[in-house]
Amino acid sequence: MFIPTSHGLDIPVSILTLVLLVLLIREASGTEMRGWLILSLGTYGIGLLADLLDEIPELSGNWLLENAENSFMHIGVFLLCFCFNKLLQRYRALTSSLNAQIHKARDLETKLSRMALEDELTGLQNRLALFRRFDYMAINNQRGLLAYIDLDNFKHVNDQYGHKQGDELLREIAALLVKTAPTGSQAYRIGGDEFVVLLPCEDQQRYNRWIERLYQSVKPITERFQIDLSIGLAVYYSGNLSDPDSLLATADKNMYCAKTPKPATTPAT
């Protein structure tokens, strides 16, 4: 399609081919393909020049011009196709690399989002995740019990055994919360030695049994480190989920009322 085949199309086809070559050279600026494209432009230009010279009556039929015209224009077109193919391969590779970077960026975004909602030490969800859960439950008009859990005398562990042991203790408590919590419950670490477990219904007897199991599960830990577990319950519903700080404060207040005797207080609304 790049080689003139009739006098009527010689000029427009040749001009379009030269324009295409110039555009490709500009596009390939700074790449190794630029040299090949310049060579293609040069050889095609020589062939075109030979074709124009062959139109001069005094030079018409010259064997050298006729052969130069065909040879150089064919070589120019071949080099053009070669370079065009290479450029397409390069752009496919760049597109593939860009897509890979996009996937990496999305994976990183997902990871960062998860990290923002996850407690790094225990692997539980954090305070931000809890508040987001409150919003979701409020929208869906969900009810249940919130258990606010605090480790008594935890500072003693850090002071006597070191922060490394204190961190390990928090991980053990978190694992027991997840292990013993009733089906459908969700555990959170909201800061320091404070945890929250969302219990998806208001069956007080059921959760008293869970609290008793929890105390039995943590008993070896509490006895070894001379700490204790305090739990306060508060009923959550769509009306108070919009004020999470107040809801947590209610459960926290009930927790302090429940310090002695254990297990838990009667939930407040």
N, C-alpha and C positions, 0 to 999 in steps of 0.2 A: 504493500500500500504506500510505501515511502518512495518508490522509484517511479519517476515519470514514465507513463506508457503512451501518452498521446499529447500532442502539442497543446490541446485545449486545457489539459490539467497540469502541464509541466510547472508552470509558475506558482499556482496556489499550493500544490502539493509540496513543492520544494520549500516554499516559504514557511508552510506549516511545520515541516520537518525541522527546519532550522530553528524556528521559534521553540519547538518542543525541546530541542537539544539545549538551547540557551536556558530555558526554564529548568531543565534537569540539572544543568551545571550550577545554576544558582541554588537549587534545592540541595545539591550534594556538596555545597561549599564546606570545606574543612574535612571532607572524607576522602578515603583513597580512591573512590569512584570518580572523583572530579577529573583526575588525569585521564582516565579512560574515556570519559565523556568529551573532554577537550579533543582527544585524539579522534573520537568519532565525528565531532564537529569538523575537524580539520580534513579528514579523509572525505567526508560527504561534501564539504565545501569544494575540495579539489575536483571531485567528480562533477559537481554542479557547474564549476567554472569550465571544465572540459566540455560539458554539454552546451554551455553558452558559446564557447569558442567555435564549436562544431557548426553553429548556426551561421557563422560568418562565411559567405560564399567562397572567399579565397582559401579558407581552411576546411571547407566541407569535404567529407570523405577521407580526411587524414586518418590513417590507421592508428597512430599513436593516440590521437584525441578520442577516437571511438572506443578504443580499449581502455584508456584511462577513465573515460566517463563511466563505463559499466563496472570496471573493477573497483574504483575508488568509492562509487556510490553504494555498491553492494557491501564493501568492507565497512563503510560508515553505518549502514543500516544494521549490519550484523553486530557491530560494536554497540550501537544504540540499544538493540534488543538485549544484548548481554548485560549492559549496565542497568537497563530498566529492570531486568530480572533480579539482579543483585540488590538494587534499591528496594524492590518489593520484599525480598528476603530480609533485608535489614529492618524494614518497617514492621514486618511480621514479628521479628525477634523483639523489637522495641515494644510492640503491642503486647506480646506475651509477657515480657518483663514488667510492663506497667500493670497488667492484670494481676501478676504475682504480687507486686507491691501493694495493690489495692486489697488483695486477700489478706496479706500480712497486716495491713493497717486495720482492716475490719477485725481480724483476730485479736490484735493488740487492743482495739477499742473494747471488744467483748471482755478481754482479760482485765483491763483497767476498770471497767464497769463492775465486774465481779469483785475485784479487789476493793472497790469503794464501798461495797455492801457486805464485805466479809471481814471478820476479825482475824487478823494475821496470826495471832498466837494460838487460838483454839480451833479455828476453822468454822466457828459458828457465825451466823449472820450478826451484824452489828446494830448499833442504835439507829443509824440512817435506814437500814433495811427494815427495822421494826416500825419506824414511823411511816415508811412507805406501805408496809403491811396494814397499818391502821387505816390509811387512806383507802386501800382496796376493800377492807372489811366494812368501812363506813358506807362506801358506795353500794356494796352488796348486802347491806343491812344484816350483817352477821353478829351473833352474840356468843359469849363464852366467858371463860375465866382467865384472868391474867395472874400468873404466879410470879411474884417479885422475890428473888432469892439473893441473899447476902451471906458472905462468909465472915463469921465473927472471929476476931483476933487474927485475921490474915496477916496483918502487919508483923505479928510475932514470928510468922514463918519466914518472911523476908529478912527480918532482923537476926534471927537465930540460925537459919539454914542457908540464907543467901537468895538472891533474886532468881537464880537459875532453878533452884528447887521450888521457889514460889511459882514460877512459870509452869513447871511440870505439874504442880498440884492443880493449877487452874485448868490445864489440859485434861487431867484426870476427872475433875468435877464436870467439865463440859461433856466428856465422853459418857459419863454416867447419866447426865441429864438426857442426852439423846437416847441412850439405851433404855432407860426406865420410863420415859415419857409415854403417855397413852397414844394410840394410833391417831394420826391427824394433828398432833401437837407440833409446835415449832419452837426451837430453843434459840436464844440470842444472848450474846454477851454485850452489855450496854456500857461497860466501863469498869476498870479496876477489878474488884471482886464481886461485882453485881451482875446477875443474870436475870433473864425473863423467859418464862415458858408460856406460850399461848395455848390454852386448852379449849378445844372447839365446842364445848357444851357446858352447861351449868349444873351438872350432876355432882353435888357436893360430896356425896358418899364415895363416888368413883374416884374423885381426886384426893380425898382423904386417904384412900387405900394407896394411891400413887405416892403421896407424900410419905406415908409410912414405909413403902418400899424404898423410896429414895433415901430416907434416913438410915435404913438398914444397909443400903448399898454403900453409903459414904462413911459408915461407922468406923471401918478400919482406918480410913484416912484421917477422920476427925480425932480419933483416939491417938493415932501416932503423932500427929502434929499439934494436938491440944487446941483444936479449933472447933467451931460449931457452925451449923447451918440454920439460918432464919428464913422463914417463908411467910409472905403476906399475900393474900388473895384479894382481887377486886373484880367485880363483874364488868365486862365491857359490852357495849352495844353502840349502835350508830350515833346515839346522842352524846356520848362522852368520848368517842374515838377521835372526834375533831379537836379535842384538847388533850393531846397525849401526855403533856407534862403534868396536868392535873390528875389524869388516870394513874400515871406512875407514882405520883405523890400519894394518892389514896392507898395504893398497894404497899408503898413504902411505910406509910403510917400504920397499916394493919400488921406489917411485918414486925415493927418495933413493939406493937402490942402483944405479939405472939412470941416474944423472946422466951417467956416462961409462963405457962408450960408450953411444950410443943406437942403436936405439930402445928397446925395453922389456925388462924382466926376465922370467924365467919366472914365471908366475903361482903365487902361494902359496895354500894353502887355509886 
